């Protein structure tokens, strides 16, 4: 069982518990804290429920490509995801760790 942002318990795929707290999402266990913006937590994960946190974390660890946005210093990371048949773009804040956005990128060319 997991506790959603609305305070109700839900079960999640693969039998993993998932708890959302302000600024963090815990996947699997309390030791795997991942900082994220309120936008990522409240908008991205809610509007794109098919995006898995594991994919985002893998994009940070082993991106196919990484580049810094010159206008604000945010960092784009891309990773191929077989399950959706596209590259996933994951955007972090300038610290390179805090998740801010994630979406399938139709225009990305490796």
C-alpha positions as CSV (number, residue, x, y, z in Angstrom):
1,X,0.0,0.0,0.0
2,X,1.1,3.6,-0.6
3,X,-0.1,6.9,0.6
4,X,-1.0,9.3,-2.2
5,X,-0.7,13.1,-2.1
6,X,-4.4,13.3,-1.2
7,X,-3.8,11.2,1.9
8,X,-5.6,8.0,0.7
9,X,-4.0,4.6,0.4
10,X,-3.4,3.0,-3.0
11,X,-1.6,0.0,-4.2
12,X,1.1,0.5,-6.8
13,X,2.5,-1.6,-9.6
14,X,5.2,-4.2,-8.8
15,X,4.1,-4.3,-5.2
16,X,6.2,-1.3,-4.2
17,X,5.2,1.2,-1.6
18,X,5.2,4.8,-2.6
19,X,4.9,7.7,-0.2
20,X,4.7,11.3,-1.2
21,X,5.9,14.0,1.2
22,X,6.6,17.6,0.6
23,X,9.5,17.9,-1.8
24,X,10.3,14.1,-1.9
25,X,8.9,10.9,-3.3
26,X,9.9,7.7,-1.7
27,X,9.9,4.7,-4.0
28,X,10.5,1.2,-2.7
29,X,12.0,2.2,0.7
30,X,12.6,5.3,2.8
31,X,16.3,5.2,1.9
32,X,15.7,6.2,-1.8
33,X,14.8,9.8,-1.2
34,X,14.8,11.9,-4.4
35,X,14.4,15.7,-4.3
36,X,11.8,17.1,-6.7
37,X,10.0,20.4,-7.2
38,X,6.4,20.8,-6.3
39,X,5.7,21.2,-10.0
40,X,7.2,17.7,-10.7
41,X,5.4,16.1,-7.7
42,X,2.0,17.8,-8.2
43,X,1.7,18.3,-11.9
44,X,4.1,16.0,-13.9
45,X,3.4,12.9,-11.9
46,X,-0.3,13.5,-11.7
47,X,-0.7,14.4,-15.5
48,X,1.6,11.7,-16.7
49,X,1.0,8.7,-14.5
50,X,2.8,6.4,-17.0
51,X,6.1,8.0,-16.2
52,X,8.0,5.9,-13.6
53,X,10.4,7.4,-11.1
54,X,12.8,4.6,-11.9
55,X,13.2,5.9,-15.5
56,X,13.9,9.4,-14.3
57,X,16.5,8.2,-11.9
58,X,18.2,6.1,-14.6
59,X,18.2,9.1,-16.9
60,X,20.2,11.0,-14.2
61,X,22.6,8.1,-13.7
62,X,23.1,7.0,-17.4
63,X,21.8,9.6,-19.9
64,X,22.0,9.0,-23.6
65,X,22.7,12.7,-23.7
66,X,22.9,15.6,-21.2
67,X,22.9,19.3,-21.9
68,X,22.6,22.5,-19.9
69,X,19.9,25.0,-20.8
70,X,21.7,28.3,-21.2
71,X,18.8,30.5,-20.1
72,X,18.4,29.1,-16.6
73,X,21.1,26.4,-16.0
74,X,18.6,23.6,-15.8
75,X,19.9,20.3,-17.0
76,X,18.2,18.1,-19.6
77,X,18.8,14.3,-19.5
78,X,17.6,11.9,-22.1
79,X,17.1,8.1,-21.9
80,X,15.5,5.6,-24.2
81,X,12.5,3.8,-22.6
82,X,11.4,0.6,-24.4
83,X,8.0,0.6,-22.6
84,X,6.9,3.9,-24.3
85,X,9.0,3.5,-27.4
86,X,10.6,7.0,-27.1
87,X,13.3,9.0,-25.5
88,X,12.3,10.4,-22.1
89,X,13.5,13.9,-21.4
90,X,14.1,14.5,-17.7
91,X,14.8,18.1,-16.6
92,X,16.5,18.8,-13.3
93,X,17.3,22.1,-11.6
94,X,20.8,23.4,-12.0
95,X,22.0,21.2,-9.1
96,X,21.6,18.2,-11.5
97,X,19.6,16.2,-8.8
98,X,16.2,17.9,-8.2
99,X,13.6,16.6,-10.6
100,X,11.6,19.3,-12.3
101,X,10.0,17.9,-15.5
102,X,9.8,14.7,-17.5
103,X,8.1,13.8,-20.7
104,X,8.4,11.7,-23.9
105,X,10.4,13.7,-26.3
106,X,9.2,13.2,-29.9
107,X,11.8,15.4,-31.5
108,X,14.9,14.1,-29.8
109,X,17.6,12.7,-32.2
110,X,20.5,11.0,-30.5
